[in-house]
Amino acid sequence: MHRVKTLDSLNQILEKSPSTRIFITGRPRIRGEVETRLGGKVICVSLCPNKEDIIRYLRVRLGEDETPDAMDESLVADILEKIPESVSEMYVGQ
């Protein structure tokens, strides 16, 4: 409901001020709705996560863990293997 109202408001702004540029981010699943509601006045750019970036992020977050003894090396290895695979699979075919 809020997304529809927001996109309709943005469309009104674009109609009244055609030189206005708006940057929107969102999940791939809403792309069609954005394109429809903004009347073809959009350019879509798809971004997919890089597996190495995800691993680097996870290492930083795991390094900030306040209870590092709660995980053994095997669990850390599983996290660093399975989460990047799962995230990458979310973007396949989109």
Buried (B, 14 or more C-beta within 10 A) or exposed (E): EEEEEEBEEBBEEBEEEEEEEEEEEEEBEEBEEBBEBBEEBBEEEEEEEEEEEBBEBBEEEBEEEEEEEEBEEEEBEEBBEEBBEEBBEEEEEE
